[in-house]
Amino acid sequence: MKRLLSHHELAMLLVLFSSPGQIALPDPDITGLQQESLVEFVTTPESGGWRLTADGVEIARRIEHLMRS
């Protein structure tokens, strides 16, 4: 990760972590996360949507752990 994420981007990361595939429309926060290689757009025969990359999952898990502490 090259830069700090905004609070909107962090929130979007957690939304995607807890509810994958729920955000289908382009969003400025998604664009920033995509540029940082934390999310990717995937298509399936049924639909398409955003999902976290392995790095995105790791960051979301760390945030969730900090929120529980």
Backbone as numpy.savetxt, mean C-alpha at the origin, in Angstrom:
# Nx Ny Nz CAx CAy CAz Cx Cy Cz
13.43 2.45 0.28 12.59 3.61 0.28 13.49 4.84 0.28
13.18 5.76 -0.61 14.04 6.93 -0.79 13.58 8.15 -0.02
12.33 8.17 0.41 11.80 9.34 1.09 10.83 8.92 2.18
10.51 9.86 3.06 9.50 9.59 4.08 8.13 9.62 3.44
7.25 8.75 3.89 5.89 8.71 3.37 5.03 9.72 4.12
4.06 10.29 3.41 3.12 11.21 4.05 2.16 10.40 4.92
1.45 11.10 5.79 0.48 10.39 6.64 -0.64 9.81 5.79
-0.97 10.43 4.67 -1.98 9.88 3.77 -1.48 8.58 3.13
-0.22 8.57 2.73 0.36 7.37 2.13 0.45 6.23 3.14
0.82 6.56 4.37 0.86 5.53 5.42 -0.52 4.95 5.66
-1.53 5.81 5.69 -2.90 5.33 5.88 -3.32 4.44 4.72
-2.99 4.83 3.50 -3.34 4.03 2.33 -2.63 2.68 2.39
-1.40 2.67 2.83 -0.65 1.42 2.98 -1.36 0.48 3.94
-1.86 1.02 5.06 -2.56 0.19 6.04 -3.91 -0.28 5.52
-4.59 0.56 4.74 -5.86 0.14 4.14 -5.62 -1.03 3.21
-4.61 -0.93 2.37 -4.31 -2.03 1.44 -3.84 -3.28 2.18
-3.18 -3.10 3.30 -2.71 -4.24 4.09 -3.89 -4.99 4.71
-4.87 -4.23 5.20 -6.00 -4.87 5.88 -7.12 -5.27 4.92
-7.21 -4.62 3.77 -8.29 -4.90 2.80 -7.73 -4.90 1.38
-6.93 -5.88 1.03 -6.33 -5.87 -0.31 -7.38 -5.89 -1.41
-7.10 -5.17 -2.47 -7.98 -5.16 -3.62 -9.18 -4.24 -3.50
-9.28 -3.46 -2.42 -10.44 -2.61 -2.22 -10.33 -1.26 -2.93
-9.14 -0.87 -3.33 -8.95 0.43 -3.97 -8.59 0.19 -5.43
-9.48 0.56 -6.31 -9.27 0.31 -7.73 -8.96 1.58 -8.51
-9.40 2.72 -8.02 -9.21 3.96 -8.76 -7.82 4.54 -8.51
-7.28 5.24 -9.50 -6.00 5.92 -9.26 -6.15 6.96 -8.15
-5.16 7.09 -7.35 -5.18 8.00 -6.22 -3.76 8.56 -6.07
-3.59 9.83 -5.77 -2.24 10.39 -5.63 -1.40 9.64 -4.60
-2.03 9.17 -3.53 -1.28 8.43 -2.51 -0.81 7.08 -3.04
-1.62 6.45 -3.87 -1.23 5.18 -4.48 -0.05 5.41 -5.41
-0.09 6.51 -6.16 0.99 6.81 -7.10 2.32 6.93 -6.36
2.30 7.64 -5.23 3.52 7.77 -4.43 4.02 6.44 -3.92
3.09 5.59 -3.47 3.48 4.27 -2.98 4.02 3.40 -4.11
3.45 3.56 -5.29 3.93 2.80 -6.45 5.34 3.25 -6.83
5.59 4.53 -6.77 6.92 5.05 -7.09 7.97 4.53 -6.12
7.56 4.27 -4.90 8.48 3.72 -3.89 8.52 2.19 -3.92
7.82 1.58 -4.87 7.77 0.12 -5.04 7.16 -0.58 -3.82
6.16 0.08 -3.22 5.48 -0.51 -2.07 4.15 -1.12 -2.46
3.60 -0.73 -3.62 2.37 -1.31 -4.14 2.55 -1.57 -5.63
1.70 -2.45 -6.14 1.69 -2.74 -7.57 0.26 -3.00 -8.00
-0.03 -2.73 -9.26 -1.35 -2.99 -9.81 -1.33 -4.35 -10.47
-2.27 -5.19 -10.10 -2.34 -6.53 -10.67 -3.69 -6.71 -11.34
-3.68 -7.48 -12.40 -4.94 -7.79 -13.08 -5.14 -9.29 -13.08
-6.37 -9.67 -12.89 -6.76 -11.07 -12.96 -7.86 -11.16 -14.01
-8.21 -12.33 -14.44 -9.31 -12.44 -15.40 -10.61 -11.80 -14.91
-10.83 -11.80 -13.60 -12.06 -11.25 -13.04 -12.00 -9.73 -12.85
-10.85 -9.21 -12.44 -10.75 -7.78 -12.12 -9.30 -7.36 -11.99
-9.10 -6.16 -11.54 -7.76 -5.65 -11.28 -7.78 -4.84 -10.01
-6.63 -4.67 -9.41 -6.58 -3.88 -8.19 -5.16 -3.74 -7.68
-5.02 -2.96 -6.65 -3.72 -2.69 -6.04 -3.43 -3.70 -4.95
-2.16 -4.06 -4.83 -1.73 -4.92 -3.71 -0.35 -4.48 -3.27
-0.03 -4.81 -2.05 1.28 -4.47 -1.50 2.35 -5.39 -2.06
3.53 -4.83 -2.25 4.69 -5.65 -2.58 5.24 -6.22 -1.27
6.25 -7.02 -1.35 6.86 -7.58 -0.14 7.37 -6.46 0.76
7.97 -5.42 0.19 8.44 -4.29 0.99 7.28 -3.55 1.63
6.18 -3.39 0.88 5.00 -2.74 1.43 4.42 -3.50 2.60
4.36 -4.81 2.49 3.86 -5.66 3.58 4.74 -5.51 4.81
6.04 -5.50 4.61 6.97 -5.37 5.74 6.77 -4.05 6.47
6.64 -2.97 5.74 6.43 -1.66 6.37 5.08 -1.63 7.09
4.04 -2.15 6.47 2.72 -2.17 7.10 2.75 -3.00 8.38
3.44 -4.11 8.37 3.55 -4.94 9.59 4.26 -4.20 10.71
5.31 -3.46 10.34 6.04 -2.70 11.35 5.16 -1.59 11.95
4.41 -0.91 11.10 3.52 0.14 11.58 2.47 -0.47 12.51
1.87 -1.56 12.08 0.86 -2.23 12.90 1.42 -2.65 14.25
2.64 -3.16 14.25 3.30 -3.57 15.49 3.50 -2.36 16.42
3.92 -1.23 15.85 4.12 -0.03 16.65 2.80 0.48 17.22
1.73 0.34 16.46 0.43 0.82 16.92 -0.08 -0.04 18.08
0.30 -1.29 18.14 -0.13 -2.18 19.21 0.69 -2.01 20.49
1.89 -1.47 20.33 2.79 -1.34 21.49 2.37 -0.24 22.41
